[in-house]
Amino acid sequence: MEYIINEIEKESENEFIPQDFLNHDSLDNRNIIYEKYKVKELLKICIYYGLNNQYNIKSLKKKYLIDIIIDFENLIENEEMVTNRLTNWYFIKELLKDKKMRKYIFW
């Protein structure tokens, strides 16, 4: 049984992550994607990455928040954290689509 679970996890490891985020040459694509986000959403991403400890993020403008996030995501050593965030964000969105589960998600 454990073998089957491991195989399923291997197959679906990056299934929920847009390929644009895994491609380090896609700065323009990420910039366009993040431009659609509200400042509040960008702040959530910064807090998830722990960037609020390095920068005074609440006083930064949207453009600088986007630049900080993209710089963080482009570092190879942060790839696992970026992958985890994207996967978790996907699942949160899926849970919010469900009328019954929505009331249990504090987002």
C-alpha positions in Angstrom: 0.0 0.0 0.0 2.8 2.4 0.9 4.4 1.8 -2.5 1.2 2.9 -4.3 0.9 6.0 -2.2 4.6 6.9 -3.0 4.0 6.4 -6.7 0.9 8.6 -6.7 2.8 11.3 -4.9 5.7 11.2 -7.4 3.2 11.5 -10.3 1.3 14.4 -8.9 4.3 16.3 -7.3 4.2 19.4 -9.6 0.8 18.8 -11.1 -0.8 21.9 -9.5 2.0 24.3 -10.2 1.9 26.5 -13.3 5.0 25.8 -15.4 5.6 29.5 -15.7 6.6 29.6 -12.0 9.1 26.7 -12.3 10.8 28.3 -15.3 13.4 30.8 -14.1 13.3 32.6 -17.5 9.8 33.8 -17.0 10.2 37.0 -15.1 7.9 38.9 -17.4 5.2 36.2 -17.0 5.4 36.3 -13.2 5.3 40.1 -13.3 2.1 40.0 -15.3 0.6 37.4 -13.0 1.4 39.3 -9.9 0.2 42.6 -11.3 -3.3 41.1 -11.2 -3.0 40.4 -7.4 -4.2 42.8 -4.8 -1.7 44.2 -2.4 -3.3 42.2 0.4 -2.7 39.0 -1.5 0.9 40.0 -2.1 1.4 40.7 1.6 0.1 37.1 2.4 2.8 35.7 0.0 5.5 37.9 1.6 4.4 36.7 5.1 4.4 33.1 4.0 8.0 33.4 2.6 9.1 35.2 5.8 9.9 38.3 3.9 8.1 40.5 6.5 11.1 39.9 8.8 13.6 41.3 6.3 11.5 44.2 4.9 8.9 46.6 6.2 6.5 45.2 3.7 3.4 47.1 4.8 4.9 50.4 3.7 6.1 49.2 0.3 4.2 49.9 -2.9 2.8 47.1 -5.0 5.6 47.2 -7.6 8.3 46.7 -4.9 6.3 43.9 -3.3 6.2 42.1 -6.7 10.0 42.7 -7.2 10.8 41.3 -3.8 8.6 38.2 -4.3 10.0 37.5 -7.8 13.6 37.9 -6.5 12.9 35.5 -3.7 11.2 32.9 -6.0 14.1 33.0 -8.4 16.7 31.8 -5.9 17.3 28.1 -6.4 17.4 27.4 -2.6 13.8 28.7 -2.3 12.4 26.5 -5.0 10.9 23.9 -2.5 9.2 26.7 -0.5 7.8 28.2 -3.7 6.5 24.8 -4.8 4.9 24.2 -1.5 3.2 27.7 -1.5 1.8 27.2 -5.0 0.5 23.7 -4.1 -1.1 24.9 -0.9 -2.6 27.9 -2.5 -4.1 25.7 -5.2 -5.7 23.5 -2.5 -7.0 26.5 -0.6 -8.7 27.7 -3.8 -10.2 24.3 -4.4 -11.6 24.2 -0.8 -13.1 27.6 -1.2 -15.0 26.5 -4.2 -16.8 23.9 -2.1 -19.8 25.5 -0.4 -19.7 23.2 2.6 -15.9 23.5 3.1 -15.7 27.2 2.6 -17.0 28.0 6.1 -14.0 26.1 7.6 -11.4 28.0 5.7 -10.2 31.3 7.3 -8.6 33.0 4.4 
